Amino acid sequence: MMKRSFSIFTSVFLMMSILLLTACAGDQDSGGGDGKGEITFYSPETPDMTKELGQKFEELHDGSVNVQYAGTNVLVNRMMAEKDNPQGDVWYGGGGILPFEAAVDKGIIGKYIPDFAKDWDTVEDGIKVKHEDGKYVGVEVFVLGFAYNTDLVKAEEAPKTWDDLLDPKWKGKIQFSNPAASGTATLMVLNQMMQRGEAEGWDYFKKLVDQANSMPDSGSAPTKAVSMGEAHIGVGFDFMAYEQKAKGESVDFVVPDKTPILVNPVSIVEGGPNPEGGKKLIDFLLSKEGQQILANWYHIPINPDVESKTPLTLEKVKSHAVDLDIDWVNENYDRVRNEWKEKFQ
């Protein structure tokens, strides 16, 4: 009888302990499901800008923002590794929509479109601004083009097309980032493959690699190299050049004749610990307050109520946009990056 009583007591004690631990774990996860508590924010974008976005959110809303910065492909690999136990809540940025499109079928991003963007068409002005099934929404507009050093290159001599980069006068004077590490450069490669076909595309990059004096891992590094005179021409996004120009550096930007113009998105992380907090953060990124911070960092805002601080607006650049075959991207994104490694690393 004593043994049985002890056994029952032990079972009840263990059950109560498990329930108590489960309740405590739930409290730590998301602050009770109301969006309060910590929001883990994955971003490859400018660390100081991303930190400013998090701080402004904290000023306006309950909850704290834990910014986790890394390159686009590093973050995607991290989310894949964490798939069975997600640690992030929001993924913002990656050199445009292509990494997000490639991630749609990987099970790492969930569905959420803020009310602000619910009435948007999937494609506006020839540019895809949100995912058709709600897996991401555009936060800003990016233009892939050429930064140039105005002390070393006259405006009329700066390259105006992607073929102009192959001019012998630029040999040893060009930088672009490493497509194996940078979402910016991956976009460059995929676009040329789509426009030229793969055989001609690989031939183009064989020639372009011979023109380059460096291929750094960071998408912003070529533009910074231009500002320091380490390169005459750097391939990158518009805001990278205008940010340097605003600092007083001798840098300007060319929108190539035909080039990728696309939104830079944000997504909720599938199964993240604080989904309600994540949704609030995404709402904030599209609000006037969030968009103003992006504009202050020389990004083209997608909210029409916020004015761009650069010469570029969506209206001005949309005629330069090329049609990106998103299905082809989804099928070939990883393969093309792996082939780049085999051919050039």
C-alpha positions as CSV (number, residue, x, y, z in Angstrom):
1,M,0.0,0.0,0.0
2,M,2.9,2.4,0.9
3,K,4.5,1.7,-2.4
4,R,1.4,2.4,-4.4
5,S,0.7,5.7,-2.5
6,F,4.3,6.8,-3.2
7,S,3.9,5.9,-6.8
8,I,0.7,7.9,-7.2
9,F,2.3,10.9,-5.4
10,T,5.3,10.7,-7.6
11,S,3.2,10.6,-10.8
12,V,1.1,13.6,-9.7
13,F,4.3,15.6,-8.8
14,L,5.9,14.9,-12.1
15,M,2.7,15.9,-14.0
16,M,2.5,19.2,-12.1
17,S,6.2,19.9,-12.7
18,I,5.8,19.3,-16.5
19,L,2.7,21.6,-16.6
20,L,4.6,24.3,-14.7
21,L,7.6,24.1,-17.0
22,T,5.4,24.2,-20.1
23,A,3.6,27.3,-18.8
24,C,6.9,29.0,-18.1
25,A,8.3,28.2,-21.5
26,G,5.1,29.7,-23.1
27,D,5.7,32.9,-21.2
28,Q,9.2,33.2,-22.4
29,D,8.4,32.5,-26.1
30,S,6.3,35.5,-27.1
31,G,5.0,37.4,-24.2
32,G,1.6,35.8,-24.2
33,G,0.6,35.9,-27.9
34,D,-0.2,39.7,-27.9
35,G,3.0,40.7,-29.7
36,K,4.8,42.0,-26.6
37,G,8.2,40.6,-25.7
38,E,11.3,40.2,-27.8
39,I,11.1,40.2,-31.6
40,T,14.0,38.6,-33.4
41,F,14.8,40.5,-36.6
42,Y,17.0,38.9,-39.2
43,S,18.4,41.3,-41.8
44,P,21.4,41.6,-44.2
45,E,20.7,45.3,-44.7
46,T,22.9,48.1,-43.3
47,P,23.3,47.3,-39.6
48,D,23.0,50.9,-38.3
49,M,19.8,51.4,-40.4
50,T,18.3,48.1,-39.2
51,K,19.2,49.0,-35.7
52,E,17.5,52.4,-36.1
53,L,14.3,50.7,-37.4
54,G,14.3,48.5,-34.3
55,Q,14.8,51.4,-31.9
56,K,12.0,53.4,-33.5
57,F,9.6,50.5,-33.3
58,E,10.5,50.1,-29.6
59,E,9.7,53.8,-29.1
60,L,6.2,53.4,-30.7
61,H,5.2,49.9,-29.6
62,D,5.5,47.5,-26.8
63,G,8.2,44.9,-27.2
64,S,11.9,44.8,-27.9
65,V,13.7,44.1,-31.2
66,N,16.7,41.9,-31.3
67,V,18.5,42.6,-34.6
68,Q,20.5,39.7,-36.0
69,Y,22.7,40.8,-38.9
70,A,24.4,38.5,-41.5
71,G,24.6,38.2,-45.3
72,T,21.5,37.1,-47.2
73,N,22.7,33.5,-48.0
74,V,24.0,33.1,-44.4
75,L,20.6,34.0,-43.0
76,V,18.8,31.7,-45.4
77,N,21.1,28.8,-44.4
78,R,20.5,29.7,-40.7
79,M,16.7,29.6,-41.1
80,M,17.0,26.3,-42.9
81,A,19.1,24.9,-40.0
82,E,16.5,26.3,-37.5
83,K,13.5,25.0,-39.4
84,D,12.5,22.5,-36.8
85,N,12.9,25.1,-34.0
86,P,12.7,28.6,-35.5
87,Q,14.5,31.3,-33.6
88,G,13.6,34.4,-35.8
89,D,10.4,36.2,-36.2
90,V,10.9,38.6,-39.2
91,W,13.3,38.4,-42.2
92,Y,13.8,41.7,-43.9
93,G,15.9,42.4,-47.0
94,G,18.2,40.4,-49.3
95,G,19.0,42.3,-52.4
96,G,15.4,42.1,-53.6
97,I,12.8,39.5,-54.1
98,L,14.9,36.6,-55.6
99,P,16.1,35.1,-52.3
100,F,12.5,35.3,-51.0
101,E,11.1,33.7,-54.1
102,A,13.7,30.9,-53.7
103,A,12.7,30.5,-50.1
104,V,8.9,30.2,-50.7
105,D,9.0,26.4,-51.1
106,K,11.7,25.8,-48.3
107,G,9.1,26.2,-45.5
108,I,11.0,29.0,-43.7
109,I,8.7,31.9,-44.4
110,G,5.0,32.3,-43.5
111,K,2.0,34.2,-44.9
112,Y,1.4,37.8,-43.9
113,I,0.4,40.9,-45.8
114,P,-0.3,44.1,-43.8
115,D,-3.6,45.9,-44.4
116,F,-1.6,48.8,-46.1
117,A,-0.7,46.4,-48.9
118,K,-3.8,44.2,-49.1
119,D,-5.2,46.1,-52.1
120,W,-1.9,46.2,-54.1
121,D,-1.9,44.1,-57.3
122,T,0.8,41.4,-57.2
123,V,2.5,43.3,-60.1
124,E,2.4,47.1,-60.2
125,D,4.0,49.1,-63.0
126,G,5.7,46.0,-64.3
127,I,7.4,45.3,-60.9
128,K,6.3,42.5,-58.6
129,V,5.5,44.2,-55.2
130,K,4.2,41.2,-53.2
131,H,4.0,37.4,-53.3
132,E,0.8,36.1,-54.8
133,D,0.2,33.8,-51.8
134,G,1.2,36.4,-49.2
135,K,4.7,35.1,-48.5
136,Y,6.4,38.5,-48.7
137,V,5.6,42.1,-49.3
138,G,7.8,44.9,-50.7
139,V,9.2,47.5,-48.3
140,E,11.2,49.6,-50.7
141,V,12.4,49.8,-54.3
142,F,16.0,48.8,-55.3
143,V,17.7,49.6,-58.6
144,L,20.7,47.5,-59.7
145,G,23.3,49.7,-61.4
146,F,26.7,51.3,-61.5
147,A,28.3,53.5,-58.9
148,Y,31.3,55.5,-60.3
149,N,33.9,57.7,-58.8
150,T,33.4,61.2,-60.1
151,D,37.0,62.2,-59.6
152,L,38.1,59.3,-61.8
153,V,35.3,59.0,-64.3
154,K,33.4,61.7,-66.2
155,A,29.6,61.4,-66.2
156,E,29.5,61.1,-70.0
157,E,32.2,58.3,-69.9
158,A,30.5,56.2,-67.2
159,P,29.0,52.9,-68.5
160,K,25.4,53.1,-69.5
161,T,24.7,49.4,-70.3
162,W,25.8,46.0,-68.9
163,D,27.8,45.5,-72.1
164,D,29.7,48.7,-71.5
165,L,31.4,47.1,-68.5
166,L,33.4,44.9,-70.9
167,D,35.1,47.9,-72.5
168,P,38.8,47.3,-72.3
169,K,39.2,50.8,-70.6
170,W,37.7,49.4,-67.4
171,K,40.0,46.4,-67.1
172,G,41.2,46.2,-63.5
173,K,39.0,49.1,-62.5
174,I,35.7,47.3,-61.8
175,Q,34.4,45.6,-58.6
176,F,31.3,43.5,-58.1
177,S,30.5,41.3,-55.1
178,N,30.8,37.6,-54.9
179,P,27.6,35.8,-56.1
180,A,28.3,32.9,-53.8
181,A,27.9,35.1,-50.8
182,S,26.0,38.2,-51.9
183,G,22.3,38.5,-52.8
184,T,23.1,41.6,-54.8
185,A,25.5,39.8,-57.0
186,T,23.3,36.7,-57.3
187,L,20.6,39.0,-58.8
188,M,23.2,40.4,-61.3
189,V,24.1,36.9,-62.4
190,L,20.5,35.5,-62.7
191,N,19.4,38.6,-64.6
192,Q,22.1,38.2,-67.2
193,M,21.3,34.5,-67.5
194,M,17.7,35.3,-68.2
195,Q,18.4,38.1,-70.7
196,R,21.2,36.4,-72.6
197,G,20.7,32.6,-72.1
198,E,23.0,30.5,-70.1
199,A,25.8,29.9,-72.6
200,E,26.1,33.5,-73.5
201,G,25.6,34.5,-69.9
202,W,28.5,32.4,-68.6
203,D,30.7,33.8,-71.4
204,Y,29.8,37.3,-70.4
205,F,30.8,36.7,-66.8
206,K,34.1,35.0,-67.8
207,K,34.9,38.3,-69.5
208,L,33.6,40.4,-66.6
209,V,35.6,38.5,-64.0
210,D,38.7,39.3,-66.1
211,Q,37.8,43.0,-65.8
212,A,37.4,43.0,-62.0
213,N,40.1,43.9,-59.5
214,S,38.2,42.3,-56.6
215,M,35.0,40.4,-55.8
216,P,34.3,41.0,-52.1
217,D,31.6,39.0,-50.3
218,S,29.6,42.1,-49.2
219,G,27.1,43.6,-51.6
220,S,27.9,47.1,-50.5
221,A,31.7,46.7,-50.6
222,P,32.2,47.6,-54.3
223,T,30.4,50.9,-53.9
224,K,32.6,51.7,-50.8
225,A,35.7,50.8,-52.9
226,V,34.5,53.3,-55.5
227,S,34.2,56.0,-52.8
228,M,37.8,55.3,-51.7
229,G,39.2,55.3,-55.2
230,E,40.0,51.5,-55.1
231,A,37.7,51.0,-58.1
232,H,36.4,53.3,-60.8
233,I,33.1,51.4,-61.2
234,G,31.2,49.3,-58.7
235,V,28.1,47.2,-59.3
236,G,25.5,47.7,-56.6
237,F,22.2,49.2,-55.6
238,D,21.2,52.8,-55.9
239,F,21.0,53.6,-52.2
240,M,24.6,52.4,-51.7
241,A,25.9,55.1,-54.0
242,Y,23.6,57.9,-52.7
243,E,24.5,57.1,-49.1
244,Q,28.2,57.6,-50.0
245,K,27.5,60.7,-52.0
246,A,25.6,62.2,-49.0
247,K,28.7,61.7,-46.9
248,G,30.6,63.9,-49.2
249,E,32.3,61.2,-51.2
250,S,33.0,61.5,-54.9
251,V,30.3,59.0,-56.0
252,D,27.4,59.1,-58.3
253,F,25.1,56.4,-59.8
254,V,24.0,55.3,-63.3
255,V,20.7,53.5,-63.9
256,P,21.6,51.1,-66.8
257,D,19.4,51.1,-69.9
258,K,17.8,47.7,-68.9
259,T,18.3,46.4,-65.4
260,P,16.6,44.7,-62.5
261,I,14.3,47.1,-60.6
262,L,12.6,45.3,-57.8
263,V,11.2,45.6,-54.3
264,N,13.2,44.6,-51.3
265,P,10.7,42.5,-49.2
266,V,10.0,41.5,-45.6
267,S,8.5,38.1,-44.5
268,I,7.3,36.6,-41.3
269,V,9.4,33.6,-40.3
270,E,7.3,30.4,-40.3
271,G,6.8,29.1,-36.8
272,G,8.7,31.9,-35.2
273,P,8.4,32.4,-31.4
274,N,6.6,35.8,-31.5
275,P,4.4,35.9,-34.6
276,E,2.1,38.7,-33.4
277,G,5.2,40.8,-32.6
278,G,6.6,40.0,-36.0
279,K,3.4,41.2,-37.7
280,K,3.5,44.4,-35.8
281,L,7.1,45.0,-36.9
282,I,6.2,44.4,-40.6
283,D,3.3,46.8,-40.2
284,F,5.7,49.4,-38.9
285,L,8.2,48.9,-41.8
286,L,5.4,50.0,-44.2
287,S,4.2,52.9,-42.0
288,K,5.2,56.5,-42.5
289,E,7.6,56.3,-39.5
290,G,9.4,53.2,-40.8
291,Q,9.4,54.4,-44.4
292,Q,10.9,57.7,-43.4
293,I,13.8,56.0,-41.8
294,L,14.4,54.0,-45.0
295,A,14.2,57.3,-47.0
296,N,16.6,58.9,-44.7
297,W,19.1,56.2,-45.6
298,Y,18.6,57.0,-49.3
299,H,16.3,54.0,-50.1
300,I,13.4,54.6,-52.5
301,P,10.3,54.3,-50.2
302,I,7.3,52.2,-51.5
303,N,4.8,54.3,-49.4
304,P,3.8,57.2,-51.7
305,D,3.3,59.4,-48.7
306,V,7.0,59.4,-48.0
307,E,9.3,61.4,-50.3
308,S,12.6,59.9,-51.7
309,K,15.8,61.7,-50.7
310,T,17.5,60.7,-54.0
311,P,16.9,61.7,-57.6
312,L,15.2,58.4,-58.1
313,T,11.6,57.5,-57.6
314,L,9.5,54.5,-58.8
315,E,8.0,56.6,-61.5
316,K,11.4,57.7,-62.9
317,V,13.0,54.2,-62.9
318,K,10.2,51.9,-64.0
319,S,10.9,52.3,-67.7
320,H,14.4,50.8,-67.1
321,A,13.0,47.6,-65.6
322,V,13.6,44.2,-67.2
323,D,11.0,41.4,-66.9
324,L,12.3,38.9,-64.4
325,D,11.2,35.3,-65.0
326,I,10.4,34.4,-61.4
327,D,9.6,30.7,-62.2
328,W,13.0,30.3,-63.8
329,V,14.6,31.9,-60.7
330,N,12.8,29.5,-58.4
331,E,14.0,26.5,-60.4
332,N,17.6,27.7,-60.9
333,Y,18.6,30.0,-58.0
334,D,20.7,27.4,-56.1
335,R,22.0,25.7,-59.2
336,V,23.4,28.9,-60.8
337,R,25.0,30.0,-57.5
338,N,26.7,26.5,-57.2
339,E,27.9,26.7,-60.8
340,W,29.4,30.1,-60.1
341,K,31.4,28.5,-57.3
342,E,32.6,25.8,-59.6
343,K,33.6,28.1,-62.4
344,F,35.1,31.1,-60.5
345,Q,36.2,30.0,-57.0
